[in-house]
Amino acid sequence: MSDRLLSVAQVAERLGTTQRFPRRLIAERRIAFVKVGRHVRIPESALNAYIERRTTNPHTTTAGRTVA
């Protein structure tokens, strides 16, 4: 496994949130995580997948009409 494991603090920094938010994602099982002893780590690929799933593309407008 060559996937980098990130701490909760690293994930929070990358998301621009407090540590409480990634901890809530873990508690609600909304993101994959790994327990290493008593430590919780989030694989970088899981964080990237979470960000990708939650990303919304903007709608463009052409001559006053919205195009999806």
Backbone atoms as SQL, in Angstrom:
CREATE TABLE atoms (id INTEGER PRIMARY KEY, chain TEXT, resi INTEGER, resn TEXT, atom TEXT, x REAL, y REAL, z REAL);
INSERT INTO atoms VALUES
  (1, 'A', 1, 'MET', 'N', 0.846, -1.180, 0.000),
  (2, 'A', 1, 'MET', 'CA', 0.000, 0.000, 0.000),
  (3, 'A', 1, 'MET', 'C', 0.892, 1.243, 0.000),
  (4, 'A', 2, 'SER', 'N', 0.802, 2.016, -1.059),
  (5, 'A', 2, 'SER', 'CA', 1.627, 3.211, -1.161),
  (6, 'A', 2, 'SER', 'C', 0.830, 4.476, -0.872),
  (7, 'A', 3, 'ASP', 'N', -0.404, 4.301, -0.401),
  (8, 'A', 3, 'ASP', 'CA', -1.270, 5.433, -0.093),
  (9, 'A', 3, 'ASP', 'C', -0.826, 6.077, 1.221),
  (10, 'A', 4, 'ARG', 'N', -0.643, 7.374, 1.211),
  (11, 'A', 4, 'ARG', 'CA', -0.208, 8.108, 2.404),
  (12, 'A', 4, 'ARG', 'C', -1.365, 8.204, 3.394),
  (13, 'A', 5, 'LEU', 'N', -1.084, 7.945, 4.663),
  (14, 'A', 5, 'LEU', 'CA', -2.092, 8.049, 5.718),
  (15, 'A', 5, 'LEU', 'C', -1.979, 9.415, 6.384),
  (16, 'A', 6, 'LEU', 'N', -3.084, 10.135, 6.446),
  (17, 'A', 6, 'LEU', 'CA', -3.113, 11.482, 7.000),
  (18, 'A', 6, 'LEU', 'C', -3.753, 11.487, 8.376),
  (19, 'A', 7, 'SER', 'N', -3.244, 12.332, 9.248),
  (20, 'A', 7, 'SER', 'CA', -3.844, 12.489, 10.571),
  (21, 'A', 7, 'SER', 'C', -5.092, 13.357, 10.447),
  (22, 'A', 8, 'VAL', 'N', -5.895, 13.369, 11.488),
  (23, 'A', 8, 'VAL', 'CA', -7.099, 14.202, 11.512),
  (24, 'A', 8, 'VAL', 'C', -6.709, 15.669, 11.343),
  (25, 'A', 9, 'ALA', 'N', -5.626, 16.080, 11.967),
  (26, 'A', 9, 'ALA', 'CA', -5.173, 17.470, 11.856),
  (27, 'A', 9, 'ALA', 'C', -4.784, 17.808, 10.417),
  (28, 'A', 10, 'GLN', 'N', -4.114, 16.901, 9.735),
  (29, 'A', 10, 'GLN', 'CA', -3.720, 17.133, 8.344),
  (30, 'A', 10, 'GLN', 'C', -4.938, 17.225, 7.435),
  (31, 'A', 11, 'VAL', 'N', -5.928, 16.363, 7.671),
  (32, 'A', 11, 'VAL', 'CA', -7.158, 16.394, 6.879),
  (33, 'A', 11, 'VAL', 'C', -7.899, 17.700, 7.116),
  (34, 'A', 12, 'ALA', 'N', -7.993, 18.119, 8.366),
  (35, 'A', 12, 'ALA', 'CA', -8.673, 19.372, 8.691),
  (36, 'A', 12, 'ALA', 'C', -7.981, 20.545, 8.010),
  (37, 'A', 13, 'GLU', 'N', -6.673, 20.550, 8.015),
  (38, 'A', 13, 'GLU', 'CA', -5.928, 21.633, 7.369),
  (39, 'A', 13, 'GLU', 'C', -6.182, 21.649, 5.869),
  (40, 'A', 14, 'ARG', 'N', -6.174, 20.473, 5.260),
  (41, 'A', 14, 'ARG', 'CA', -6.408, 20.387, 3.810),
  (42, 'A', 14, 'ARG', 'C', -7.822, 20.829, 3.441),
  (43, 'A', 15, 'LEU', 'N', -8.800, 20.523, 4.289),
  (44, 'A', 15, 'LEU', 'CA', -10.179, 20.922, 4.025),
  (45, 'A', 15, 'LEU', 'C', -10.467, 22.355, 4.459),
  (46, 'A', 16, 'GLY', 'N', -9.569, 22.923, 5.238),
  (47, 'A', 16, 'GLY', 'CA', -9.778, 24.278, 5.730),
  (48, 'A', 16, 'GLY', 'C', -10.834, 24.343, 6.814),
  (49, 'A', 17, 'THR', 'N', -10.883, 23.306, 7.638),
  (50, 'A', 17, 'THR', 'CA', -11.870, 23.215, 8.714),
  (51, 'A', 17, 'THR', 'C', -11.161, 22.965, 10.044),
  (52, 'A', 18, 'THR', 'N', -11.962, 22.874, 11.096),
  (53, 'A', 18, 'THR', 'CA', -11.411, 22.466, 12.381),
  (54, 'A', 18, 'THR', 'C', -11.302, 20.940, 12.397),
  (55, 'A', 19, 'GLN', 'N', -10.649, 20.394, 13.393),
  (56, 'A', 19, 'GLN', 'CA', -10.509, 18.936, 13.507),
  (57, 'A', 19, 'GLN', 'C', -11.845, 18.260, 13.797),
  (58, 'A', 20, 'ARG', 'N', -12.773, 19.010, 14.295),
  (59, 'A', 20, 'ARG', 'CA', -14.085, 18.431, 14.623),
  (60, 'A', 20, 'ARG', 'C', -14.791, 17.880, 13.380),
  (61, 'A', 21, 'PHE', 'N', -14.655, 18.566, 12.244),
  (62, 'A', 21, 'PHE', 'CA', -15.338, 18.130, 11.026),
  (63, 'A', 21, 'PHE', 'C', -14.852, 16.762, 10.537),
  (64, 'A', 22, 'PRO', 'N', -13.525, 16.535, 10.352),
  (65, 'A', 22, 'PRO', 'CA', -13.110, 15.189, 9.941),
  (66, 'A', 22, 'PRO', 'C', -13.452, 14.119, 10.979),
  (67, 'A', 23, 'ARG', 'N', -13.422, 14.483, 12.245),
  (68, 'A', 23, 'ARG', 'CA', -13.811, 13.506, 13.277),
  (69, 'A', 23, 'ARG', 'C', -15.285, 13.122, 13.129),
  (70, 'A', 24, 'ARG', 'N', -16.121, 14.100, 12.756),
  (71, 'A', 24, 'ARG', 'CA', -17.538, 13.805, 12.543),
  (72, 'A', 24, 'ARG', 'C', -17.716, 12.922, 11.307),
  (73, 'A', 25, 'LEU', 'N', -16.950, 13.189, 10.249),
  (74, 'A', 25, 'LEU', 'CA', -17.007, 12.334, 9.054),
  (75, 'A', 25, 'LEU', 'C', -16.665, 10.890, 9.408),
  (76, 'A', 26, 'ILE', 'N', -15.679, 10.723, 10.268),
  (77, 'A', 26, 'ILE', 'CA', -15.272, 9.380, 10.700),
  (78, 'A', 26, 'ILE', 'C', -16.371, 8.741, 11.543),
  (79, 'A', 27, 'ALA', 'N', -16.904, 9.479, 12.504),
  (80, 'A', 27, 'ALA', 'CA', -17.937, 8.946, 13.400),
  (81, 'A', 27, 'ALA', 'C', -19.188, 8.538, 12.630),
  (82, 'A', 28, 'GLU', 'N', -19.521, 9.294, 11.594),
  (83, 'A', 28, 'GLU', 'CA', -20.711, 9.008, 10.789),
  (84, 'A', 28, 'GLU', 'C', -20.411, 8.041, 9.648),
  (85, 'A', 29, 'ARG', 'N', -19.174, 7.554, 9.582),
  (86, 'A', 29, 'ARG', 'CA', -18.726, 6.604, 8.547),
  (87, 'A', 29, 'ARG', 'C', -18.940, 7.163, 7.140),
  (88, 'A', 30, 'ARG', 'N', -18.693, 8.473, 6.972),
  (89, 'A', 30, 'ARG', 'CA', -18.849, 9.122, 5.679),
  (90, 'A', 30, 'ARG', 'C', -17.541, 9.185, 4.913),
  (91, 'A', 31, 'ILE', 'N', -16.443, 8.746, 5.543),
  (92, 'A', 31, 'ILE', 'CA', -15.135, 8.697, 4.899),
  (93, 'A', 31, 'ILE', 'C', -14.404, 7.459, 5.413),
  (94, 'A', 32, 'ALA', 'N', -13.625, 6.848, 4.528),
  (95, 'A', 32, 'ALA', 'CA', -12.855, 5.661, 4.927),
  (96, 'A', 32, 'ALA', 'C', -11.721, 6.077, 5.862),
  (97, 'A', 33, 'PHE', 'N', -11.429, 5.223, 6.828),
  (98, 'A', 33, 'PHE', 'CA', -10.340, 5.514, 7.767),
  (99, 'A', 33, 'PHE', 'C', -9.682, 4.230, 8.220),
  (100, 'A', 34, 'VAL', 'N', -8.514, 4.371, 8.814),
  (101, 'A', 34, 'VAL', 'CA', -7.723, 3.240, 9.297),
  (102, 'A', 34, 'VAL', 'C', -7.397, 3.495, 10.756),
  (103, 'A', 35, 'LYS', 'N', -7.589, 2.482, 11.589),
  (104, 'A', 35, 'LYS', 'CA', -7.189, 2.581, 12.995),
  (105, 'A', 35, 'LYS', 'C', -5.788, 1.981, 13.110),
  (106, 'A', 36, 'VAL', 'N', -4.867, 2.772, 13.639),
  (107, 'A', 36, 'VAL', 'CA', -3.502, 2.321, 13.889),
  (108, 'A', 36, 'VAL', 'C', -3.306, 2.446, 15.393),
  (109, 'A', 37, 'GLY', 'N', -3.557, 1.328, 16.086),
  (110, 'A', 37, 'GLY', 'CA', -3.569, 1.392, 17.541),
  (111, 'A', 37, 'GLY', 'C', -4.729, 2.269, 17.978),
  (112, 'A', 38, 'ARG', 'N', -4.426, 3.307, 18.745),
  (113, 'A', 38, 'ARG', 'CA', -5.495, 4.220, 19.171),
  (114, 'A', 38, 'ARG', 'C', -5.613, 5.429, 18.259),
  (115, 'A', 39, 'HIS', 'N', -4.754, 5.481, 17.237),
  (116, 'A', 39, 'HIS', 'CA', -4.751, 6.601, 16.304),
  (117, 'A', 39, 'HIS', 'C', -5.655, 6.317, 15.113),
  (118, 'A', 40, 'VAL', 'N', -6.261, 7.357, 14.590),
  (119, 'A', 40, 'VAL', 'CA', -7.102, 7.242, 13.410),
  (120, 'A', 40, 'VAL', 'C', -6.402, 7.970, 12.276),
  (121, 'A', 41, 'ARG', 'N', -6.301, 7.302, 11.135),
  (122, 'A', 41, 'ARG', 'CA', -5.674, 7.897, 9.958),
  (123, 'A', 41, 'ARG', 'C', -6.614, 7.761, 8.770),
  (124, 'A', 42, 'ILE', 'N', -6.555, 8.728, 7.880),
  (125, 'A', 42, 'ILE', 'CA', -7.395, 8.722, 6.686),
  (126, 'A', 42, 'ILE', 'C', -6.475, 8.591, 5.478),
  (127, 'A', 43, 'PRO', 'N', -6.697, 7.569, 4.650),
  (128, 'A', 43, 'PRO', 'CA', -5.868, 7.443, 3.446),
  (129, 'A', 43, 'PRO', 'C', -6.074, 8.659, 2.534),
  (130, 'A', 44, 'GLU', 'N', -5.002, 9.128, 1.942),
  (131, 'A', 44, 'GLU', 'CA', -5.081, 10.297, 1.069),
  (132, 'A', 44, 'GLU', 'C', -6.057, 10.047, -0.084),
  (133, 'A', 45, 'SER', 'N', -6.102, 8.827, -0.598),
  (134, 'A', 45, 'SER', 'CA', -7.028, 8.504, -1.690),
  (135, 'A', 45, 'SER', 'C', -8.482, 8.619, -1.234),
  (136, 'A', 46, 'ALA', 'N', -8.770, 8.280, 0.023),
  (137, 'A', 46, 'ALA', 'CA', -10.124, 8.404, 0.551),
  (138, 'A', 46, 'ALA', 'C', -10.521, 9.872, 0.674),
  (139, 'A', 47, 'LEU', 'N', -9.581, 10.715, 1.086),
  (140, 'A', 47, 'LEU', 'CA', -9.855, 12.147, 1.170),
  (141, 'A', 47, 'LEU', 'C', -10.094, 12.729, -0.221),
  (142, 'A', 48, 'ASN', 'N', -9.259, 12.338, -1.187),
  (143, 'A', 48, 'ASN', 'CA', -9.440, 12.809, -2.556),
  (144, 'A', 48, 'ASN', 'C', -10.780, 12.362, -3.115),
  (145, 'A', 49, 'ALA', 'N', -11.187, 11.123, -2.837),
  (146, 'A', 49, 'ALA', 'CA', -12.475, 10.617, -3.309),
  (147, 'A', 49, 'ALA', 'C', -13.624, 11.380, -2.655),
  (148, 'A', 50, 'TYR', 'N', -13.505, 11.675, -1.363),
  (149, 'A', 50, 'TYR', 'CA', -14.537, 12.439, -0.664),
  (150, 'A', 50, 'TYR', 'C', -14.686, 13.828, -1.293),
  (151, 'A', 51, 'ILE', 'N', -13.571, 14.487, -1.544),
  (152, 'A', 51, 'ILE', 'CA', -13.598, 15.819, -2.150),
  (153, 'A', 51, 'ILE', 'C', -14.227, 15.748, -3.539),
  (154, 'A', 52, 'GLU', 'N', -13.856, 14.736, -4.307),
  (155, 'A', 52, 'GLU', 'CA', -14.408, 14.569, -5.660),
  (156, 'A', 52, 'GLU', 'C', -15.922, 14.360, -5.624),
  (157, 'A', 53, 'ARG', 'N', -16.387, 13.520, -4.690),
  (158, 'A', 53, 'ARG', 'CA', -17.838, 13.262, -4.575),
  (159, 'A', 53, 'ARG', 'C', -18.602, 14.514, -4.196),
  (160, 'A', 54, 'ARG', 'N', -18.005, 15.358, -3.381),
  (161, 'A', 54, 'ARG', 'CA', -18.688, 16.542, -2.862),
  (162, 'A', 54, 'ARG', 'C', -18.522, 17.783, -3.741),
  (163, 'A', 55, 'THR', 'N', -17.771, 17.663, -4.838),
  (164, 'A', 55, 'THR', 'CA', -17.528, 18.806, -5.723),
  (165, 'A', 55, 'THR', 'C', -18.681, 18.958, -6.699),
  (166, 'A', 56, 'THR', 'N', -19.182, 20.182, -6.810),
  (167, 'A', 56, 'THR', 'CA', -20.265, 20.499, -7.724),
  (168, 'A', 56, 'THR', 'C', -19.739, 21.419, -8.808),
  (169, 'A', 57, 'ASN', 'N', -20.008, 21.063, -10.052),
  (170, 'A', 57, 'ASN', 'CA', -19.572, 21.898, -11.166),
  (171, 'A', 57, 'ASN', 'C', -20.573, 23.020, -11.390),
  (172, 'A', 58, 'PRO', 'N', -20.089, 24.204, -11.735),
  (173, 'A', 58, 'PRO', 'CA', -20.989, 25.335, -11.944),
  (174, 'A', 58, 'PRO', 'C', -21.777, 25.194, -13.250),
  (175, 'A', 59, 'HIS', 'N', -22.941, 25.797, -13.266),
  (176, 'A', 59, 'HIS', 'CA', -23.738, 25.873, -14.488),
  (177, 'A', 59, 'HIS', 'C', -23.253, 27.075, -15.279),
  (178, 'A', 60, 'THR', 'N', -23.269, 26.951, -16.582),
  (179, 'A', 60, 'THR', 'CA', -22.882, 28.078, -17.411),
  (180, 'A', 60, 'THR', 'C', -24.136, 28.679, -18.031),
  (181, 'A', 61, 'THR', 'N', -24.083, 29.952, -18.350),
  (182, 'A', 61, 'THR', 'CA', -25.229, 30.603, -18.975),
  (183, 'A', 61, 'THR', 'C', -24.841, 31.061, -20.372),
  (184, 'A', 62, 'THR', 'N', -25.775, 30.950, -21.288),
  (185, 'A', 62, 'THR', 'CA', -25.585, 31.389, -22.651),
  (186, 'A', 62, 'THR', 'C', -26.787, 32.243, -23.052),
  (187, 'A', 63, 'ALA', 'N', -26.570, 33.483, -23.299),
  (188, 'A', 63, 'ALA', 'CA', -27.628, 34.421, -23.721),
  (189, 'A', 63, 'ALA', 'C', -28.827, 34.364, -22.780),
  (190, 'A', 64, 'GLY', 'N', -28.550, 34.355, -21.480),
  (191, 'A', 64, 'GLY', 'CA', -29.638, 34.379, -20.501),
  (192, 'A', 64, 'GLY', 'C', -30.242, 33.036, -20.178),
  (193, 'A', 65, 'ARG', 'N', -29.801, 31.975, -20.868),
  (194, 'A', 65, 'ARG', 'CA', -30.321, 30.630, -20.597),
  (195, 'A', 65, 'ARG', 'C', -29.311, 29.831, -19.793),
  (196, 'A', 66, 'THR', 'N', -29.794, 29.051, -18.867),
  (197, 'A', 66, 'THR', 'CA', -28.916, 28.192, -18.085),
  (198, 'A', 66, 'THR', 'C', -28.704, 26.886, -18.831),
  (199, 'A', 67, 'VAL', 'N', -27.467, 26.497, -18.964),
  (200, 'A', 67, 'VAL', 'CA', -27.106, 25.260, -19.631),
  (201, 'A', 67, 'VAL', 'C', -26.469, 24.336, -18.618),
  (202, 'A', 68, 'ALA', 'N', -26.974, 23.121, -18.482),
  (203, 'A', 68, 'ALA', 'CA', -26.437, 22.181, -17.498),
  (204, 'A', 68, 'ALA', 'C', -25.276, 21.417, -18.051);
